[in-house]
Amino acid sequence: MLSVFYDDRCKICSKEINFYKKIAPKNSLNWLGISSSKLDLKLANIKLVDALLYLHVKDSEGNFYIGVDAFIVIWKKLPYFKYLNLIISLPIIYQLAKYLYKQFAKYRFNKLKHCQIAFEEEKNKQ
């Protein structure tokens, strides 16, 4: 089973994940909103700041997928999205999707107060 670590305090992220939850086959994905899954993050060895910045997925073998790669793994489990997965996986489109995702993720992270608080806390630990 895939474990999906997502920012459940982000309205955009939650809306998308809630849609996926509705269409996902039962028991195929373990949805972990990071605001209530801090122990799961720690056990998975994922920093809170990293989880807030990028979507993370962990498979049953312990492999991690981050950002666009995480979406690709999720989409393989969802009806109809496997076709989007095939398109996004094409070389030029994949590179463009990764670039655009990173830009959007950084923009979103910089705009959300809870992300900035986590960033400041992480910075103060070091």
C-alpha positions as CSV (number, residue, x, y, z in Angstrom):
1,M,0.0,0.0,0.0
2,L,1.2,3.5,-0.8
3,S,1.4,6.1,2.0
4,V,0.7,9.6,0.8
5,F,2.1,12.5,2.9
6,Y,0.3,15.7,1.9
7,D,-0.2,19.2,3.4
8,D,-3.8,18.9,4.8
9,R,-3.7,22.6,5.9
10,C,-3.3,23.8,2.3
11,K,-6.8,24.3,0.7
12,I,-5.5,23.4,-2.8
13,C,-3.7,20.3,-1.7
14,S,-6.7,19.1,0.4
15,K,-9.1,19.7,-2.4
16,E,-7.1,17.6,-4.8
17,I,-6.4,14.8,-2.3
18,N,-10.1,14.7,-1.3
19,F,-11.0,14.2,-4.9
20,Y,-8.4,11.4,-5.2
21,K,-9.8,9.8,-2.0
22,K,-13.2,9.6,-3.6
23,I,-12.1,7.8,-6.8
24,A,-9.3,5.7,-5.4
25,P,-9.9,2.0,-5.0
26,K,-10.5,1.0,-1.3
27,N,-7.4,0.3,0.7
28,S,-5.0,1.2,-2.1
29,L,-3.6,4.4,-0.6
30,N,-3.0,5.5,3.0
31,W,-3.7,9.2,3.1
32,L,-1.6,11.0,5.8
33,G,-2.3,14.6,6.4
34,I,0.9,15.9,7.8
35,S,-0.6,18.2,10.4
36,S,-2.0,15.1,12.2
37,S,0.7,12.6,11.1
38,K,3.9,14.0,12.6
39,L,4.8,10.7,14.1
40,D,4.4,9.0,10.7
41,L,6.7,11.7,9.2
42,K,9.3,11.0,11.9
43,L,9.1,7.3,11.4
44,A,9.5,7.8,7.6
45,N,12.4,10.1,8.3
46,I,10.8,13.0,6.4
47,K,11.4,16.5,7.7
48,L,8.2,18.5,8.2
49,V,9.5,21.3,6.0
50,D,10.2,18.9,3.1
51,A,6.8,17.4,3.5
52,L,5.2,20.8,3.4
53,L,7.1,21.8,0.3
54,Y,6.6,18.7,-1.8
55,L,4.1,15.8,-1.9
56,H,5.8,12.6,-0.7
57,V,4.7,9.0,-1.3
58,K,6.3,5.9,0.3
59,D,5.6,2.5,-1.3
60,S,5.4,-0.9,0.5
61,E,9.1,-1.6,-0.2
62,G,10.1,1.7,1.5
63,N,10.9,3.6,-1.7
64,F,10.1,7.3,-1.7
65,Y,8.6,9.4,-4.5
66,I,8.6,13.1,-4.3
67,G,6.8,15.9,-6.3
68,V,5.8,14.9,-9.8
69,D,7.1,11.4,-9.2
70,A,4.7,11.0,-6.3
71,F,1.8,12.1,-8.4
72,I,2.8,9.6,-11.1
73,V,2.7,6.8,-8.5
74,I,-0.6,7.9,-7.2
75,W,-2.2,8.3,-10.6
76,K,-1.2,4.7,-11.5
77,K,-3.7,3.6,-8.8
78,L,-6.6,5.9,-9.9
79,P,-9.1,5.2,-12.7
80,Y,-8.6,7.3,-15.8
81,F,-5.5,9.0,-14.3
82,K,-3.3,6.2,-15.6
83,Y,-3.6,8.0,-19.0
84,L,-2.4,11.3,-17.5
85,N,0.4,9.3,-16.0
86,L,1.5,8.0,-19.4
87,I,1.5,11.6,-20.9
88,I,3.3,13.1,-18.0
89,S,5.9,10.3,-18.1
90,L,7.0,11.3,-21.7
91,P,10.5,12.7,-21.5
92,I,10.0,16.4,-22.5
93,I,6.7,16.7,-20.7
94,Y,8.1,15.0,-17.6
95,Q,10.9,17.5,-17.4
96,L,8.5,20.4,-17.9
97,A,6.1,19.0,-15.3
98,K,8.9,18.7,-12.8
99,Y,10.0,22.3,-13.4
100,L,6.5,23.7,-13.2
101,Y,5.7,21.6,-10.0
102,K,8.8,22.9,-8.3
103,Q,8.0,26.5,-9.1
104,F,4.4,26.1,-7.9
105,A,5.4,24.3,-4.8
106,K,7.9,27.0,-3.8
107,Y,5.4,29.7,-4.5
108,R,2.7,28.0,-2.4
109,F,5.2,27.2,0.4
110,N,6.3,30.9,0.5
111,K,2.6,32.1,0.7
112,L,1.3,29.8,3.4
113,K,1.8,30.9,7.0
114,H,2.0,27.4,8.5
115,C,4.8,26.6,6.0
116,Q,6.7,29.7,6.9
117,I,6.3,28.9,10.7
118,A,7.7,25.4,10.1
119,F,10.5,26.8,8.0
120,E,11.5,29.3,10.8
121,E,11.3,26.5,13.5
122,E,13.5,24.2,11.3
123,K,16.0,27.1,10.8
124,N,16.2,27.8,14.5
125,K,16.9,24.2,15.3
126,Q,20.2,24.3,13.3
